[in-house]
Amino acid sequence: MIKLFGINEYIPIYQWRADVDAAKFHKSIDFLKDITIKLLTGLLLLNGGAIVASLTFIGTLINSPNSIYINKFTEPLLYFAIGSAVAVILCGITYFSQSYYSAAIDSSLSILSIQQYKVLNQRKIEFYLAQQAEAVNDMEKAHLSKIVDGLYRDDANYDDEINKLKSEQTCENCKGDTFRKIAIAVFLIDLGLFFYGVYHMSLILLIL
């Protein structure tokens, strides 16, 4: 008589492993997301605050003898305004980068899940092969052979699925890396615009 593989004892173990792996991935992505949000918020506050401070200072010059220098504030204000616009664009670029990395993480979790099914499938194969070796009835051996063949096919399907997901993960990580590099370049440009605006503002203040 053929014994059926008892799967219930393995389910809690694999579920626990899946939950731990998922928690690690999500903790990592949440940490990066928090840092990114703080950096982008800081850029917007820097440029926005510089614009407000410049306009406030210009307001104090309108009725003063130095009002002839007001037009000189156009250039630093332009840098701050462009910096604010670039910061908004940077938010969009960062969104695309994070979305690709999130997709790559989802692929990783899917791979881990399939690998756990594959390990469980290997246990099934070992279980039924052991029965096949002890079987004395030819019909029973033939039936067990069909079961094992089906499990081997499942194993091959798992491998194909894992390879497909790994290919997708590589592509998603590649796209995420590309957008990340663009985001870093745009961030440095935005920071440069801010400091360039501050430099021009300091030159004007030296004249006053």
Disulfide bonds with the S-S distance in Angstrom:
none
